Amino acid sequence: MLINNRLGRRRGVTRFAGITVLAAVLSSCSLEVNDPDVVTPEDVSDPASLPIAITGVVGDWAFAHGPYTRYAGLLVDDFIHAGTFPTRQQVDTRLVNPDNGSLTDGLYELIHVSRFSADNLVESAQSLVGDPDVDQDLVSEAIAIGQFYGGYARILLAEGYCQSILGGGDPENPNYESAPVLPDARMQDALSLLQAAEASATAAGLSDVATAAQIGQARALVFLGNYAQAATTVASVPAGFEYMAEFSSNVPAQYNDVYDFTYGDFNFIRWTVGDGTEASRNFEKFAYYDEWVDAGLIEPSPDPSWASSQGGQAVHLQLIYGGGQAPPNANGQAAPILVASGYEADMYKAEAAYRAGDLAGAEAIINDRLTTGDNPYGVVLDAVDLTGTLSDDIAELARAYSAGTWLTGYRLGNLRRFVRNDSVDLYPSVQPGSDYSLPVVKQELDNNPDINQACPSGSIGSWPA
Protein backbone atom coordinates (compact mmCIF):
# COMPACT_ATOMS: atom_id res chain seq x y z
CA MET A 1 0.00 0.00 0.00
CA LEU A 2 2.96 2.25 -0.61
CA ILE A 3 1.97 5.69 -1.79
CA ASN A 4 4.32 7.35 -4.23
CA ASN A 5 2.99 9.61 -6.97
CA ARG A 6 6.42 9.70 -8.59
CA LEU A 7 6.31 6.03 -9.44
CA GLY A 8 4.59 6.45 -12.78
CA ARG A 9 7.55 8.52 -13.97
CA ARG A 10 10.22 6.17 -12.66
CA ARG A 11 9.02 2.74 -13.65
CA GLY A 12 10.74 0.31 -15.96
CA VAL A 13 8.50 0.86 -18.91
CA THR A 14 9.42 4.52 -18.99
CA ARG A 15 12.93 3.25 -19.55
CA PHE A 16 12.13 0.70 -22.21
CA ALA A 17 9.03 1.83 -24.09
CA GLY A 18 8.67 5.55 -23.50
CA ILE A 19 5.58 5.21 -21.32
CA THR A 20 4.68 3.46 -18.13
CA VAL A 21 2.36 0.51 -18.31
CA LEU A 22 -0.26 -0.35 -15.70
CA ALA A 23 -1.33 1.45 -12.58
CA ALA A 24 1.12 3.02 -10.21
CA VAL A 25 0.84 1.00 -7.17
CA LEU A 26 2.15 -0.67 -5.11
CA SER A 27 3.19 -3.36 -2.88
CA SER A 28 -0.19 -4.06 -1.47
CA CYS A 29 -2.98 -2.07 -2.98
CA SER A 30 -3.64 0.15 -5.97
CA LEU A 31 -3.43 3.91 -5.82
CA GLU A 32 -5.05 5.67 -8.75
CA VAL A 33 -2.81 8.41 -10.08
CA ASN A 34 -4.03 11.01 -12.54
CA ASP A 35 -1.04 10.88 -14.85
CA PRO A 36 -1.49 10.95 -18.64
CA ASP A 37 1.72 8.93 -19.11
CA VAL A 38 0.34 5.95 -17.18
CA VAL A 39 -1.57 3.17 -18.90
CA THR A 40 -4.16 1.87 -16.45
CA PRO A 41 -5.32 -1.75 -16.06
CA GLU A 42 -8.45 -0.80 -17.99
CA ASP A 43 -6.32 0.46 -20.85
CA VAL A 44 -4.41 -2.80 -20.96
CA SER A 45 -7.66 -4.67 -21.53
CA ASP A 46 -7.63 -3.00 -24.95
CA PRO A 47 -6.00 -5.60 -27.23
CA ALA A 48 -4.02 -2.88 -28.99
CA SER A 49 -2.18 -2.24 -25.70
CA LEU A 50 -0.92 -5.80 -25.27
CA PRO A 51 2.44 -5.33 -27.03
CA ILE A 52 3.15 -2.24 -24.91
CA ALA A 53 2.06 -4.07 -21.78
CA ILE A 54 4.36 -7.00 -22.54
CA THR A 55 7.28 -4.62 -23.06
CA GLY A 56 6.33 -2.89 -19.82
CA VAL A 57 6.44 -6.08 -17.78
CA VAL A 58 9.87 -6.94 -19.15
CA GLY A 59 11.09 -3.41 -18.39
CA ASP A 60 9.65 -3.40 -14.88
CA TRP A 61 11.53 -6.62 -14.11
CA ALA A 62 14.84 -5.20 -15.35
CA PHE A 63 14.27 -2.02 -13.36
CA ALA A 64 13.85 -4.13 -10.20
CA HIS A 65 16.54 -6.71 -10.94
CA GLY A 66 19.41 -4.22 -11.02
CA PRO A 67 18.71 -2.64 -7.60
CA TYR A 68 18.01 -6.07 -6.11
CA THR A 69 21.41 -7.24 -7.34
CA ARG A 70 23.05 -4.26 -5.64
CA TYR A 71 21.27 -4.51 -2.30
CA ALA A 72 21.30 -8.30 -2.10
CA GLY A 73 25.02 -8.20 -2.83
CA LEU A 74 25.52 -5.58 -0.14
CA LEU A 75 23.78 -7.66 2.53
CA VAL A 76 26.07 -10.57 1.77
CA ASP A 77 29.67 -10.07 0.67
CA ASP A 78 29.40 -9.41 -3.07
CA PHE A 79 29.86 -5.70 -2.35
CA ILE A 80 30.79 -3.22 0.31
CA HIS A 81 29.22 0.22 0.48
CA ALA A 82 31.51 2.88 -0.96
CA GLY A 83 29.16 5.80 -0.45
CA THR A 84 27.90 7.97 2.40
CA PHE A 85 24.17 7.15 2.62
CA PRO A 86 23.47 5.73 6.11
CA THR A 87 20.44 3.87 4.78
CA ARG A 88 22.68 1.92 2.42
CA GLN A 89 25.27 1.46 5.11
CA GLN A 90 22.62 -0.29 7.23
CA VAL A 91 22.43 -3.04 4.62
CA ASP A 92 26.20 -3.46 4.48
CA THR A 93 26.47 -3.74 8.27
CA ARG A 94 23.48 -6.15 8.41
CA LEU A 95 21.59 -3.78 10.72
CA VAL A 96 18.61 -2.76 8.61
CA ASN A 97 15.96 -0.44 10.02
CA PRO A 98 12.50 -0.84 8.45
CA ASP A 99 12.33 2.95 8.22
CA ASN A 100 14.86 2.93 5.40
CA GLY A 101 14.07 5.29 2.56
CA SER A 102 16.65 3.83 0.19
CA LEU A 103 15.12 0.39 0.46
CA THR A 104 11.58 1.73 0.17
CA ASP A 105 11.56 3.49 -3.18
CA GLY A 106 14.90 2.10 -4.34
CA LEU A 107 13.98 -1.57 -4.05
CA TYR A 108 10.77 -2.63 -2.29
CA GLU A 109 8.49 -0.59 -4.52
CA LEU A 110 10.30 -1.72 -7.65
CA ILE A 111 9.90 -5.42 -6.88
CA HIS A 112 6.21 -4.96 -6.16
CA VAL A 113 5.69 -2.87 -9.27
CA SER A 114 7.27 -5.69 -11.28
CA ARG A 115 5.06 -8.24 -9.56
CA PHE A 116 1.91 -6.13 -9.94
CA SER A 117 2.40 -5.32 -13.61
CA ALA A 118 3.09 -8.98 -14.38
CA ASP A 119 0.01 -10.15 -12.49
CA ASN A 120 -2.16 -7.52 -14.12
CA LEU A 121 -0.95 -8.50 -17.58
CA VAL A 122 -1.97 -12.11 -16.93
CA GLU A 123 -5.39 -11.08 -15.67
CA SER A 124 -6.00 -8.74 -18.59
CA ALA A 125 -4.78 -11.21 -21.20
CA GLN A 126 -6.80 -14.08 -19.77
CA SER A 127 -9.95 -11.99 -20.22
CA LEU A 128 -9.19 -11.95 -23.95
CA VAL A 129 -8.78 -15.69 -24.41
CA GLY A 130 -11.10 -16.89 -27.14
CA ASP A 131 -12.01 -13.41 -28.36
CA PRO A 132 -12.23 -13.78 -32.16
CA ASP A 133 -11.24 -10.16 -32.66
CA VAL A 134 -7.93 -10.53 -30.81
CA ASP A 135 -4.72 -12.17 -31.98
CA GLN A 136 -4.67 -15.25 -29.75
CA ASP A 137 -0.93 -15.79 -30.28
CA LEU A 138 -0.35 -12.38 -28.71
CA VAL A 139 -2.71 -13.23 -25.86
CA SER A 140 -0.83 -16.46 -25.21
CA GLU A 141 2.49 -14.61 -25.22
CA ALA A 142 1.17 -12.04 -22.75
CA ILE A 143 -0.01 -14.73 -20.34
CA ALA A 144 3.31 -16.57 -20.48
CA ILE A 145 5.37 -13.41 -19.99
CA GLY A 146 3.21 -12.22 -17.10
CA GLN A 147 3.35 -15.56 -15.32
CA PHE A 148 7.10 -15.79 -15.83
CA TYR A 149 8.02 -12.38 -14.44
CA GLY A 150 5.38 -12.62 -11.72
CA GLY A 151 7.06 -15.84 -10.60
CA TYR A 152 10.53 -14.34 -10.62
CA ALA A 153 9.38 -11.25 -8.72
CA ARG A 154 8.07 -13.60 -6.03
CA ILE A 155 11.43 -15.37 -5.94
CA LEU A 156 13.03 -12.06 -4.99
CA LEU A 157 10.44 -11.54 -2.24
CA ALA A 158 11.04 -15.04 -0.88
CA GLU A 159 14.83 -14.89 -1.00
CA GLY A 160 15.26 -11.26 -0.01
CA TYR A 161 12.67 -10.62 2.69
CA CYS A 162 11.79 -12.14 6.05
CA GLN A 163 8.13 -12.04 4.97
CA SER A 164 5.99 -10.38 2.32
CA ILE A 165 2.40 -9.43 1.63
CA LEU A 166 0.39 -8.85 -1.54
CA GLY A 167 -2.91 -7.11 -1.94
CA GLY A 168 -3.26 -6.25 1.73
CA GLY A 169 -5.89 -3.73 2.67
CA ASP A 170 -8.05 -4.49 -0.35
CA PRO A 171 -10.10 -7.72 -0.11
CA GLU A 172 -11.29 -7.23 -3.69
CA ASN A 173 -7.73 -7.49 -4.99
CA PRO A 174 -7.32 -10.97 -6.57
CA ASN A 175 -3.98 -11.29 -4.76
CA TYR A 176 -5.40 -10.20 -1.41
CA GLU A 177 -3.56 -11.57 1.61
CA SER A 178 -4.94 -10.83 5.05
CA ALA A 179 -1.59 -11.48 6.73
CA PRO A 180 2.07 -11.54 5.69
CA VAL A 181 3.41 -14.70 4.08
CA LEU A 182 6.64 -16.40 5.16
CA PRO A 183 9.40 -17.20 2.65
CA ASP A 184 8.56 -20.86 2.08
CA ALA A 185 4.96 -20.06 1.22
CA ARG A 186 6.02 -17.19 -1.02
CA MET A 187 8.49 -19.46 -2.79
CA GLN A 188 5.78 -22.05 -3.30
CA ASP A 189 3.73 -19.24 -4.83
CA ALA A 190 6.63 -18.49 -7.18
CA LEU A 191 7.00 -22.16 -8.05
CA SER A 192 3.36 -22.51 -9.01
CA LEU A 193 3.50 -19.46 -11.26
CA LEU A 194 6.67 -20.63 -12.98
CA GLN A 195 5.14 -24.05 -13.60
CA ALA A 196 2.20 -22.28 -15.22
CA ALA A 197 4.62 -20.06 -17.14
CA GLU A 198 6.46 -23.07 -18.54
CA ALA A 199 3.21 -24.58 -19.81
CA SER A 200 1.98 -21.26 -21.22
CA ALA A 201 5.29 -20.47 -22.87
CA THR A 202 5.51 -23.92 -24.43
CA ALA A 203 2.01 -23.55 -25.84
CA ALA A 204 2.89 -20.08 -27.15
CA GLY A 205 6.08 -21.26 -28.80
CA LEU A 206 8.31 -19.22 -26.45
CA SER A 207 10.94 -21.88 -25.89
CA ASP A 208 13.45 -19.60 -24.14
CA VAL A 209 10.84 -18.44 -21.65
CA ALA A 210 9.79 -22.03 -21.02
CA THR A 211 13.39 -23.09 -20.37
CA ALA A 212 14.05 -20.11 -18.10
CA ALA A 213 10.85 -20.98 -16.22
CA GLN A 214 12.20 -24.49 -15.63
CA ILE A 215 15.38 -23.02 -14.14
CA GLY A 216 13.33 -20.67 -11.96
CA GLN A 217 11.34 -23.65 -10.71
CA ALA A 218 14.57 -25.38 -9.73
CA ARG A 219 15.72 -22.26 -7.92
CA ALA A 220 12.50 -22.34 -5.92
CA LEU A 221 12.75 -26.08 -5.29
CA VAL A 222 16.26 -25.99 -3.81
CA PHE A 223 15.17 -23.14 -1.54
CA LEU A 224 12.40 -25.44 -0.34
CA GLY A 225 14.84 -28.33 0.09
CA ASN A 226 13.56 -30.41 -2.84
CA TYR A 227 16.92 -31.07 -4.47
CA ALA A 228 16.14 -34.19 -6.51
CA GLN A 229 13.02 -32.59 -7.95
CA ALA A 230 15.04 -29.51 -8.87
CA ALA A 231 17.54 -31.63 -10.80
CA THR A 232 14.76 -33.46 -12.62
CA THR A 233 13.10 -30.18 -13.55
CA VAL A 234 16.20 -28.89 -15.35
CA ALA A 235 17.34 -32.20 -16.81
CA SER A 236 16.72 -31.04 -20.38
CA VAL A 237 18.17 -27.53 -20.09
CA PRO A 238 20.97 -26.98 -22.64
CA ALA A 239 24.37 -26.31 -21.09
CA GLY A 240 24.86 -23.04 -22.94
CA PHE A 241 21.41 -21.59 -22.30
CA GLU A 242 21.23 -18.00 -20.99
CA TYR A 243 18.24 -15.75 -20.35
CA MET A 244 19.03 -12.10 -19.72
CA ALA A 245 17.54 -8.88 -18.38
CA GLU A 246 18.42 -6.38 -21.08
CA PHE A 247 19.56 -2.76 -20.70
CA SER A 248 20.50 0.03 -23.09
CA SER A 249 23.02 2.84 -23.47
CA ASN A 250 20.43 5.10 -25.11
CA VAL A 251 19.65 7.22 -22.04
CA PRO A 252 20.77 7.05 -18.38
CA ALA A 253 17.39 5.73 -17.21
CA GLN A 254 17.99 2.59 -19.30
CA TYR A 255 21.51 1.85 -18.02
CA ASN A 256 22.48 -1.29 -16.17
CA ASP A 257 22.02 -0.18 -12.58
CA VAL A 258 24.88 -2.28 -11.22
CA TYR A 259 27.33 -0.79 -13.71
CA ASP A 260 26.12 2.72 -12.91
CA PHE A 261 26.75 2.41 -9.18
CA THR A 262 30.03 0.48 -9.42
CA TYR A 263 31.60 2.65 -12.13
CA GLY A 264 30.20 6.05 -11.24
CA ASP A 265 29.05 6.91 -14.73
CA PHE A 266 27.52 10.21 -13.59
CA ASN A 267 28.52 10.24 -9.94
CA PHE A 268 31.14 8.85 -7.65
CA ILE A 269 31.33 5.08 -7.25
CA ARG A 270 29.04 3.95 -4.42
CA TRP A 271 29.36 0.15 -4.54
CA THR A 272 32.63 -1.78 -4.77
CA VAL A 273 34.13 -5.17 -3.90
CA GLY A 274 35.70 -5.58 -0.47
CA ASP A 275 39.29 -6.81 -0.24
CA GLY A 276 39.41 -7.08 3.55
CA THR A 277 41.51 -3.97 4.20
CA GLU A 278 38.82 -1.29 4.58
CA ALA A 279 38.53 -0.46 8.29
CA SER A 280 35.45 1.71 7.75
CA ARG A 281 33.64 -1.37 6.41
CA ASN A 282 34.78 -3.69 9.19
CA PHE A 283 37.42 -5.29 6.95
CA GLU A 284 34.80 -7.19 4.96
CA LYS A 285 36.23 -9.23 2.11
CA PHE A 286 34.41 -10.97 -0.72
CA ALA A 287 34.82 -14.68 -0.07
CA TYR A 288 36.48 -15.35 -3.44
CA TYR A 289 38.26 -12.04 -3.86
CA ASP A 290 41.78 -13.39 -4.48
CA GLU A 291 40.65 -16.10 -6.90
CA TRP A 292 38.40 -13.68 -8.78
CA VAL A 293 41.29 -11.16 -9.11
CA ASP A 294 43.54 -13.90 -10.53
CA ALA A 295 40.79 -14.93 -12.95
CA GLY A 296 40.28 -11.39 -14.23
CA LEU A 297 36.85 -10.79 -12.72
CA ILE A 298 38.02 -8.01 -10.35
CA GLU A 299 40.45 -5.16 -11.01
CA PRO A 300 42.07 -4.42 -7.62
CA SER A 301 43.83 -1.19 -8.62
CA PRO A 302 41.83 0.75 -11.21
CA ASP A 303 42.89 4.14 -12.49
CA PRO A 304 42.41 6.55 -9.56
CA SER A 305 41.80 9.46 -11.94
CA TRP A 306 38.25 8.21 -12.42
CA ALA A 307 37.78 5.22 -10.08
CA SER A 308 37.15 7.11 -6.85
CA SER A 309 34.39 6.35 -4.38
CA GLN A 310 31.93 8.75 -2.80
CA GLY A 311 32.85 7.59 0.70
CA GLY A 312 36.61 7.52 0.20
CA GLN A 313 36.90 3.73 0.27
CA ALA A 314 39.43 2.07 -2.02
CA VAL A 315 37.81 0.91 -5.26
CA HIS A 316 38.10 -2.70 -6.43
CA LEU A 317 36.21 -2.89 -9.71
CA GLN A 318 33.92 -5.73 -10.71
CA LEU A 319 34.63 -6.50 -14.35
CA ILE A 320 31.39 -8.34 -15.19
CA TYR A 321 29.66 -5.09 -16.18
CA GLY A 322 31.98 -2.42 -17.51
CA GLY A 323 35.14 -4.37 -18.21
CA GLY A 324 37.38 -1.92 -16.38
CA GLN A 325 36.92 0.82 -18.94
CA ALA A 326 36.48 4.38 -17.72
CA PRO A 327 32.94 5.75 -17.85
CA PRO A 328 31.00 6.68 -19.85
CA ASN A 329 31.21 3.11 -21.05
CA ALA A 330 28.52 2.00 -23.49
CA ASN A 331 29.35 -1.67 -23.01
CA GLY A 332 28.77 -1.35 -19.28
CA GLN A 333 25.68 0.80 -19.67
CA ALA A 334 24.01 -1.82 -21.88
CA ALA A 335 25.43 -4.92 -20.21
CA PRO A 336 22.69 -7.51 -19.58
CA ILE A 337 22.18 -9.20 -16.21
CA LEU A 338 21.80 -12.96 -16.19
CA VAL A 339 18.40 -14.19 -15.01
CA ALA A 340 18.75 -17.93 -15.62
CA SER A 341 21.33 -20.16 -17.28
CA GLY A 342 22.33 -23.69 -18.20
CA TYR A 343 25.24 -23.24 -15.82
CA GLU A 344 22.81 -22.64 -12.98
CA ALA A 345 20.86 -25.73 -14.04
CA ASP A 346 24.03 -27.82 -13.90
CA MET A 347 24.71 -26.60 -10.38
CA TYR A 348 21.28 -27.86 -9.33
CA LYS A 349 22.12 -31.25 -10.80
CA ALA A 350 25.44 -31.25 -8.97
CA GLU A 351 23.89 -30.26 -5.67
CA ALA A 352 21.23 -32.96 -6.02
CA ALA A 353 23.99 -35.51 -6.63
CA TYR A 354 25.83 -34.29 -3.55
CA ARG A 355 22.69 -34.42 -1.40
CA ALA A 356 22.14 -38.01 -2.59
CA GLY A 357 25.65 -38.97 -1.49
CA ASP A 358 27.32 -38.96 -4.92
CA LEU A 359 30.26 -36.69 -4.15
CA ALA A 360 32.27 -37.80 -7.16
CA GLY A 361 29.35 -37.17 -9.50
CA ALA A 362 28.79 -33.71 -8.05
CA GLU A 363 32.48 -32.85 -8.38
CA ALA A 364 32.53 -34.01 -11.99
CA ILE A 365 29.62 -31.77 -12.99
CA ILE A 366 31.02 -28.72 -11.22
CA ASN A 367 34.67 -29.09 -12.16
CA ASP A 368 33.82 -29.62 -15.81
CA ARG A 369 32.45 -26.10 -15.67
CA LEU A 370 35.09 -24.48 -13.46
CA THR A 371 38.37 -25.87 -14.67
CA THR A 372 37.62 -25.60 -18.40
CA GLY A 373 36.23 -22.06 -18.38
CA ASP A 374 32.84 -23.37 -19.50
CA ASN A 375 30.90 -20.88 -17.41
CA PRO A 376 29.08 -17.60 -18.10
CA TYR A 377 32.25 -15.58 -17.46
CA GLY A 378 34.54 -17.79 -19.54
CA VAL A 379 37.25 -17.99 -16.88
CA VAL A 380 39.19 -20.93 -15.48
CA LEU A 381 38.71 -21.34 -11.73
CA ASP A 382 39.89 -23.76 -9.07
CA ALA A 383 38.23 -27.16 -8.83
CA VAL A 384 35.96 -27.95 -5.91
CA ASP A 385 36.97 -30.63 -3.43
CA LEU A 386 34.00 -32.27 -1.73
CA THR A 387 34.99 -34.22 1.38
CA GLY A 388 31.72 -35.25 2.99
CA THR A 389 32.02 -32.62 5.72
CA LEU A 390 28.80 -30.65 5.34
CA SER A 391 30.03 -27.18 6.33
CA ASP A 392 33.08 -27.41 4.08
CA ASP A 393 31.14 -28.83 1.17
CA ILE A 394 28.38 -26.23 1.39
CA ALA A 395 31.08 -23.55 1.16
CA GLU A 396 32.40 -25.27 -1.96
CA LEU A 397 28.93 -25.44 -3.48
CA ALA A 398 28.41 -21.75 -2.73
CA ARG A 399 31.64 -20.92 -4.58
CA ALA A 400 30.59 -23.08 -7.52
CA TYR A 401 27.25 -21.28 -7.79
CA SER A 402 28.92 -17.87 -7.60
CA ALA A 403 31.33 -18.85 -10.36
CA GLY A 404 28.44 -18.51 -12.80
CA THR A 405 25.95 -16.26 -11.05
CA TRP A 406 28.09 -13.55 -9.46
CA LEU A 407 26.48 -10.10 -9.36
CA THR A 408 23.06 -11.28 -10.47
CA GLY A 409 21.38 -11.03 -7.05
CA TYR A 410 21.71 -14.78 -6.64
CA ARG A 411 24.14 -15.16 -3.75
CA LEU A 412 21.75 -13.87 -1.06
CA GLY A 413 19.20 -16.58 -1.85
CA ASN A 414 21.87 -19.26 -1.73
CA LEU A 415 23.45 -18.13 1.53
CA ARG A 416 20.05 -17.74 3.08
CA ARG A 417 18.89 -21.24 2.16
CA PHE A 418 22.13 -22.73 3.44
CA VAL A 419 21.40 -21.14 6.81
CA ARG A 420 17.79 -22.27 6.71
CA ASN A 421 18.29 -25.78 5.37
CA ASP A 422 21.75 -26.73 6.64
CA SER A 423 22.59 -24.36 9.52
CA VAL A 424 25.73 -23.37 7.61
CA ASP A 425 26.29 -19.61 7.87
CA LEU A 426 28.39 -18.04 5.10
CA TYR A 427 27.27 -14.45 5.70
CA PRO A 428 30.02 -11.86 6.40
CA SER A 429 30.53 -12.31 10.13
CA VAL A 430 32.79 -9.26 10.47
CA GLN A 431 29.80 -6.93 10.34
CA PRO A 432 28.18 -5.84 13.63
CA GLY A 433 24.69 -6.96 12.62
CA SER A 434 23.20 -10.37 11.95
CA ASP A 435 20.41 -9.71 9.44
CA TYR A 436 19.83 -12.63 7.12
CA SER A 437 17.23 -10.84 5.04
CA LEU A 438 15.49 -7.50 4.57
CA PRO A 439 12.50 -6.31 6.61
CA VAL A 440 9.20 -5.11 5.22
CA VAL A 441 9.57 -1.34 5.02
CA LYS A 442 7.90 1.07 7.43
CA GLN A 443 5.78 2.74 4.78
CA GLU A 444 4.08 -0.60 4.21
CA LEU A 445 3.54 -1.06 7.95
CA ASP A 446 2.10 2.43 8.28
CA ASN A 447 -0.35 2.12 5.40
CA ASN A 448 -1.33 -1.54 5.26
CA PRO A 449 -3.82 -2.63 7.96
CA ASP A 450 -2.99 -6.30 7.35
CA ILE A 451 0.61 -6.14 8.56
CA ASN A 452 2.07 -4.53 11.67
CA GLN A 453 5.54 -6.04 12.12
CA ALA A 454 8.51 -5.77 9.82
CA CYS A 455 9.49 -9.37 10.46
CA PRO A 456 7.84 -12.24 12.36
CA SER A 457 7.60 -11.58 16.09
CA GLY A 458 9.08 -8.16 15.44
CA SER A 459 12.51 -9.75 14.99
CA ILE A 460 14.85 -8.59 12.26
CA GLY A 461 18.46 -9.30 13.10
CA SER A 462 18.18 -12.86 14.33
CA TRP A 463 15.44 -14.08 12.02
CA PRO A 464 16.87 -16.37 9.34
CA ALA A 465 13.56 -17.53 7.86
N, C-alpha and C positions, 0 to 999 in steps of 0.2 A: 504494500500500500504506500510505497514511496511516492512522494509528491515532488516533481521536478519539471517545471514548465520548459526548461532548457532542453529536455531530452530529445524532443522532436528535431532539434537542430544539430544534435551530436551523434545520432545513431548511425549504425553501420551502413544503412542504405544511402544516407547522405553521401557517404564516402564512395560507394560503388555504383550508384545509379542516378545520383543527382537529386533524388527526393527520398523522403523517409516513408517506409511502408509500415502500415498498421498503426494502431493507437499508441500513444505515448503512455506507458504504464507499467504497473510496474511490477514489483515483485509479487504483489499479492492481489491487487485489485486495479481495475481500470480507472484512469482519470481522464475525462474528456478535455481535450485542449483545443481551443479555437486557433488553429494554425493552418493556413492554406497549403503549407508544404507537406502536411501529414496526410497520408492515405489511411482512412479509417477502416475498421473491419467490414463495414457495410460496402465501402468502395471495392474491397477485395472480392466481394461476392460477385462483382461484375467480371465476367469471363475475360474481358479485355485487359484487366489488371493482373491476371495471373502471372504473366512473364515478369512483370515488375515485382510482384510479391515474392516470386521464387528468388530473384536476384537479391531482394531485400533480406530474406532469411539467410542466404549465404553470407551477405555482408554483415549482418548482425552477429553471426557466429564469429567471423574474423575479428570484428571489433571487440568481442569479449575474449577471444582466445589469446590475443597478444597481452593484454593486462593480466589475465590469469597466469600466463607463463611467467610474467615478471614477479607477481606477488607470491605465487606458489613457490617459485625459485628462491625468493627472499626468505620465506618461512623455513625452508630447508637450507641446504648449503650451496645451491647452484649460484647464488649471488650474495654479495653483501651490499648494503646501502651505501652509496657514495654521494648522497645529497644531504640536505639539512632539514627536510620535513620530519618533524617528530612523529607524525602519523605513520609514515613509512618506516621510520626507525623502530616503531613498536613491533612491526612484523619481523624485522631482522632479529630483534632481541627476544622474540617469542613471548611478548607481553602485550597482547593486543587488547585494546579497550574497545568495546562495542561502539562507543561514541567516536568513531574514526571517520572523518570526512573523506579521506583519500580512498578508503575501502568502500565507502557508500556510493559515491557517484563514479568512482574510478574503477570499480569492479562489480560490486553486488548488483547494482542497477543493470549493468551491461549484460551479465549472465541472465538475469531475469527478462530483460528485453529480448535476448536471443531466444530464450525458452518460450516467451509469450508469442513472439512473431511466428515461430515455428508451429506452435500449437494452433494458432489462429489460421494459419495457412491450411493446415490439415482440415480443420473444421469447415472452412470456407470451400475448399476443393471438394470435400465429401458431399457437400450440398449440391454439387454440380454433376455428380456421377449419374450417368444415364440421360443427361439432358441432350437431346438431339441437336441442339443449336450450339453446343460447345465441343471443342476439340477434346475428345476423351483421352488422347495421348498426353495432352498438356495437363489435364486433370490428374492423370495417373502420376505424372512426373511431380506435380505439386504435392501430392499426398506423400510420395516417397521422400522427397526432400524435407518436407516438414517433419515427418516422423524421425528421419535421420538426425537432423540438427536438434530437434526436441530431445531425443535420446542423449545426444552428446552434451547438451546443456545440463541435463540432469546428472550425468557423470561428474561434471565439475562441481555441482552442488553436493553430491555424495562424497567425493574425494576431498573437497576443499573446506567443507563446513561441518560443524558439530551437529547441526540439524538444519532443516529448511522447511519452508512452508509456501504453498501455492494457493492462490485464490482466496486467502483468508479475508474475512470481513464481508464477503459477498457470496451468500449461499447459492445465488443463481449462476455463479461462475462454474462452468463445467469442470474446472480443476479445483473446485473448492475443497479446502482442508480445514477442519475445525480446530486442529492442533498441529504443532510442528511434527515433522517426520524425521526419524533418525536415519543415519547414513545407509544402513542395510536396506531399509524399506525404500529409500530414494533410489538406491542402486538397482533394486528389483524393478522399480518403475522404469528406469533407464533401459534395463534389459528387455523388458516387454516391448517398449517402443522400438528398440533396435531390431528385435525379432520381426516386428511388423514392418519396419523399414526394409529389411532384407527381402521379405516377400513382395512388398509393393514395388521395390526397385527392380527385382527380377521380372515381375510382370510388366513393368514399364520399359524394360530393356536397358536399364541403367546399371550395367554390370559393375562399374567401379563403385557406385554407391552401395550396391548389394555386398560387395566384398568388404568395403570399409565398415559396413554395418556388422558383418561377421566378426571383424576384429574388435569393434566396440563391444559386442556381446561378450567376447572373451575377456576383455578388460573388466567388464562388470562381474563376470563369473569368478575370476581370480580374487577380486575384492571380497566376494561372498564366500570364498574358500572352496569353490567347485573347480578344482584344477583339471581333472580329467575331462570334464565337460567342456572346459575352455579349449583344451587341445583338440578335442573332436570338432568343435565349432569352426576352428581355423585350419582344419586338415587340408583343405583344398586351396588355401590362399597362396598365390604365386610368390616365390621368394623375393622377386624384385618389385612387388607392388608398393605404390606410395599414393596416398591421398592427402592433398595439401589444402591449407587455408591460404588463399592468394591475396597479395597486396600489390600496390602500384606506386611508381615514382611520379605519377602525374601531379599530384598536389599533396601537401603535408598531411592532410586528413586521411589519406589512403596509405601512408607509409606503414611498414612493419614496425609495430610499437616497440618490440624488443630492441631492434636496431636503433630506433630513435633515442631510447633512454640509455643504451650502452655505448653509443658513439657520439651523442651530443650533437645531433645534426643542426639543431637551432639553438641549443642551450648547452650548458655544461653536462658532462656525463653524470648520471645519477644512480646507475646500477653498474656494478663491476664484479669480477670474480675474486674471491678472497684467497690470498696465498698464505695466510697464517701469521702475517707480520704486522697487521694493522691493530694497534692497541685500542683505538677508538671503536673498533668493532669486535672487541673481545678476542682478538687473534683467531677469528673464524677462518677456516681453510676448506675449500672445496675438496671433498674426499679424494678425488682423482686428479687433483691439480697437477702434480708433477708428471704423471703419465700423459695427461691431456696436453701439457706444454710440449713434451717430447714428440707427441703425435701431430703437432701443428694445429691443435684446436683452440689453443690459448696463446696470445702474444703477451709475455710477461713484462715487456719494456717497450711499449709503443712510444711514438714520437711525442715528447712532452709539449711540443709547440701547439698541438691541437688536442691531445688526449689528456685533458685535465678534468678533474671531478669537481662538482659543485661544493662538496664537503671537505675537499683537501685530501681525500684518501688517495693512495697510489692506485693507478689504473692498471688492470690486467684484462686485456681485451678478449672477449669471446670472438672467435673467428667463424662461427656458424653463419651469422648474419652480418655482413659487412666486410669480411675478408681482410681486415686490418687496414683498409684504405681510408684515408682521411675523408671526413664528410665535407660537402655533400656527396654521397656515394649512392648512385642510382641502383647498383646491384644490391646494396643493403636495404635501401628504401623499399624495393620490390621483392625482397627475398621471401619466399613462402615459408610457412610454418607447418611442419608435419603433423597431421591429424592421426593417421593410421598407416601401418606399413607391414610388408611381408616379414621384415626383420622382427617387428614386435610380435607377429604371429609365431615366428620360430621360437622366440623367448618363452611364449606360453607353452609350446610343445616341450621345450627343455625343462621348464619348471614342473610340468606335469610328470615328466619322466623322473625328475629328482624326487618329487613327493611320493612317487610309487616305488622308490628305492633303487632306481636305475641311474646311479651316479655316472657311470661310464657313458650311457646314452645321452644324458643331459650335457656332459662335458663335450661330447662329440658335436652336438648341435650348436652349442655356443661357440666353441673354439673354431669351428669351420667359418663362423662369421667374423670372429675377432682377429684371428691370426692371419687371415688371408686378405683383410681389408674389404670383405664383402659385407659392408654395412652402409647405412645412409650417408656416412661422412667419408667413406672411402679411405679409412686410415687403418693401419695395422696396430693392434693393441695386444697387451699381454693375455695369454691364455688364462682361463679360470682353473682353479684346482679345488675340486669338491672332495671333502674328506669324510663327510658323514657327521661332522660336528655342526649342529644346526646354526648356531650364531655365526660361525665362520662362513658357512655355505650361503646363508641368506645375504651376507655382505657381498659375496662373490656374485650371487644372482643380481643384486642391486646394481653392481658395477656393469654387469652384462647388459641389463636393461638400459642403463644410462648411455652405454656405448652406441646406441642407435636411437635414443629418444631424448638426448640432452637438450635442454632449453626448448621444450615443447609443452611445459606444464605437467609433465608426466611423473617426475620424481616424487612429488608430494604424495600422490596417490599410492605409489609403491611403498614409500617409507611408512605411510600411515597404516597400510594393510599389514605390513610386517610387524608393526606394534600390535595391531588388533589381533591378528591371526596367530602370531608366533612369539609374541612378547620379546621381539628383538628390536631394539631401539637404535636407529641409525641417524637420528636427528642431531644437529650440531649442539653438543652438550656444553660448549663453552659459553653459550648465551645464558643470561640470568633467568630467563623465563623457561616455561616448559609447555607452551602451547603446541598441540599436535594438529590443530586445525584453526579455522577462522570462526569467529562468533557471528551470529546474526546481528546486523547493525542496529544501532539505537533508533534510527528513523523508522525502521520496521516495527520495533517494539512500541514506539510512541503512537503509531498510527494504525496498527493492526490489532483489533480486539481479540484475536485468536492466538496471540503469542505474547508472553510477558517476561520471558527469560532468554538471554542471549544464547545460552547453552543449557543442556539438561541440568536440573538442580541448581541452576545459577552458576555452575562451574565452568570455567574457561581453561585455565592453565593446566589442570590435571586431567582433563577429560579427553581420552584418546579415541572415543567412539566416532 
